[in-house]
Amino acid sequence: MAYKITDACVSCGSCAGSCPVGAIAEGDGKYEINADACVDCGTCAGSCPMGAIEQ
């Protein structure tokens, strides 16, 4: 199951820079993870200062 970015996202972009497959992009009001491209590595969750990414 792909990771998801919750409403706690403040659009800082740290997750997008850490994603090794480029599955994260800026969305409407928060960043979004492309579930088809996500490889479930969890790097994004570890890089989010707000704890806004969950599986």
C-alpha positions as CSV (number, residue, x, y, z in Angstrom):
1,M,0.0,0.0,0.0
2,A,1.4,3.4,-1.0
3,Y,2.1,6.1,1.6
4,K,-0.3,9.0,1.9
5,I,0.1,12.6,2.9
6,T,-2.4,13.9,5.4
7,D,-3.9,17.3,5.9
8,A,-1.1,18.0,8.4
9,C,1.1,18.8,5.4
10,V,2.4,22.4,5.3
11,S,3.8,22.1,1.7
12,C,7.5,22.4,2.8
13,G,8.6,20.0,0.0
14,S,11.1,18.0,2.1
15,C,9.3,14.8,1.1
16,A,9.5,15.4,-2.6
17,G,13.2,16.0,-2.4
18,S,13.7,12.8,-0.5
19,C,11.7,10.4,-2.7
20,P,14.1,8.2,-4.7
21,V,11.5,7.6,-7.5
22,G,10.0,11.1,-7.8
23,A,6.6,9.9,-6.8
24,I,5.7,13.1,-4.8
25,A,4.6,16.4,-6.4
26,E,3.0,19.6,-5.2
27,G,-0.8,19.3,-5.2
28,D,-3.7,21.6,-4.3
29,G,-2.8,22.8,-0.9
30,K,-0.5,20.0,0.0
31,Y,1.9,17.6,-1.6
32,E,0.6,14.3,-3.0
33,I,2.1,10.9,-3.6
34,N,1.5,9.1,-6.9
35,A,0.4,5.7,-5.6
36,D,1.3,3.9,-8.9
37,A,4.9,5.2,-8.7
38,C,5.4,4.8,-4.9
39,V,7.7,1.9,-4.0
40,D,6.7,1.9,-0.3
41,C,10.3,2.6,0.9
42,G,9.2,5.1,3.7
43,T,11.9,7.6,3.0
44,C,9.3,10.4,2.7
45,A,7.8,9.6,6.0
46,G,11.1,9.8,7.7
47,S,11.9,13.2,6.1
48,C,8.6,14.9,7.0
49,P,9.1,17.4,9.9
50,M,5.3,17.5,10.5
51,G,4.8,13.7,10.6
52,A,2.1,14.2,7.9
53,I,2.9,11.0,5.9
54,E,1.5,7.7,6.9
55,Q,1.0,4.3,5.4
